[in-house]
Amino acid sequence: MRRGRFTGYWLMLPAGLWLALFFVIPFYSLLATSLFDPEGSVLTGYDVDYHFANFVDALQQFWEPLVRSLWYAAVATAICLVLGYVLAYAIALKAGKWRTLLLVLVIAPFFTSFLVRTLSWKLILADDGFVVDTLQFLQLLGDDGRLLATPVAVIAGLVYNFLPFMVLPLYASLEKIDGRLIEAAGDLYASPTRGFLKVTLPLSKPGVVAGTLLTFIPAAGDYINAALLGSPNQRMVGNVIQNLFTSTGDYAAAGALSVILMAIIVAMVMVYIRTAGTEELV
Amino acid sequence: MSLAADGAAHRASDRLQGEGRSLRLTALTKEFATFTAVRSLDLEIPAGTFFALLGPSGCGKTTTLRMVAGLDTPTSGTIHLGADEITYEKPYRRPVNTVFQNYALFPHLDIHENVAFGLRRRKVKDVDKQVQEMLALVELEAQARKKPPQMSGGQQQRVALARALINRPEVLLLDEPLGALDLKLRRGMQIELKRIQTEVGLTFVHVTHDQEEAMTMADTIAVMNSGVIEQMGSPAELYENPRTTFVANFLGQSNLIAGAVSSTDGDVVRVDMHGTQVSILADRAHVRSGDGWVGIRPEKVLVEPLGEPLDAPGNHLTGGVITDVSFVGVSTQYLVMMPWGQELMSFEQNTGRRPVLATGTKVDVSWRPEFAFLLPASQDVNAGVVEES
């Protein structure tokens, strides 16, 4: 039987439909919203009048939470990378028969809702909670010092919530490394530290790239942690967008800000992937 | 190879020449939770030799190698290099390098950097020049910037060798380095390895289960079985005068025939073998009284049709019948059923002196007394028999 010229395209149809339904249409809708006439309201209705000034207005008004979001996400990603690498390394290379159990424990938090877990952190970090009490006792925190409503609490929440997204790809790439390569490094005069830096770390790079992307991208757009653990001084761009959409009803500004955030993240990811090299990722 | 590359290769081999020290293992033992891999091993490997540890899988040869490399810690016993004890020295502080079984090349580094790895860790000067010379020695200068996965098995093997050799180790350990190559490439690499070893004069300790590989390359072979060394010596010595049934069967093939010592007369031991008196030289008789196994290599066994004169005067057996003939081009392999119900193997060169004998031919069998050996009857006649696969 002769294979039709279009067989390949037919096979792409399910993926194409899926993309259209869940990416192209919502993205188009968001883009259209970002170009609404800002004079519109729920009562008078909205028109797409290619009002590009929305982007400039949004940036002028909200650059602060935007920069803060990227900054918080970057700090949280860096902390996740350090903690997650140690954890993934221990599970992949040192845990032996406990490996599966430890992996389940990494995923275990997902069995409870994101919101509930973040709320419980609110209790843990509360002003009269034991964490603040202990830090005050150790003089690490002033007598009227607090954790809630500080950047520390928001970043800690981000780290907590996104750590598994760092650990799992790191684990996957560390677990794949052939132990004989590490032995070979030792045989070739590399101390355990040099062997780690010259062999294990470079070979785990695909996991580092995947883990940092999976952590940074959702962290930059997160609003739950800032809403529950922070104050208006810690509000992130996600909080602003949520507020504009649900309270103020300023759809045009919310849409413009969303598109800006997306564009910034895509640009950063592209630069990152170019420099980190991802031939192993694709 | 170009003249320039030839020069570089020579510089590499000159650079490698050095005063080595002998490697000495004393009462070396390695116990794992459920079994003893190496049992009180004593071994001295003189500097500059090509030494093979030969044995079936699970005999402890790789564990021995790993203990010398520092990758496994002995349960007891010591390892000395010259006068220095290195039993518990960290692997990265030992002047010993390994060519790993699956090469263990670093996939994220190109060939040049793989070979440079050991020198860079030791902060040696003019690394690039040395690497180029070393790559010339293994004839891979043109591939320096390729990554290991882009290379063939034989090329990867040479990179692994270069990566270890460039460090001028006092002892180079080779863990079944040719195991992953196909037969033809393996033969080529055997000759290559031997050439490089002769050129650089370093001590090579080669672990293998392939007896032909060990015999082709090694100056000295130690045959290992169940954690102990059965016999050690030059390939010819082991082949011609095995001391145990394991060595007789594992290193090549042997006919082992039950017999009983009837008399000892100076240099000759007389054995009654199913009614026939055969004589064995005293230095090849590893039992002097009682029962034993008379051993004879198949290519030493001559067959002639009944009544034809036998080429080798000496031990002479009659009443054989050919039960199987395998013509393999260069030689013919016969199985001869003897009157006592045992099939003897005989390998005959196809010189064309007479036609190949047919199955069912009645034959006489003989061998020269100086080729036979005698082993204790207490040893398992099937020890070390390599299963045909």
Interface residues (C-beta under 8 A of the other chain):
Chain A: D178 R180 L181 E183 A184 A185 G186 D187 L188 Y189 A190 S191 R194 G195 K198 V199 P202 L203 K205
Chain B: A69 G70 L71 K90 P91 Y92 R93 V96 N97 T98 F100 N102 A104 L105 F106 P107 H108 F117 G118 R121 R122 R163 A164 N167
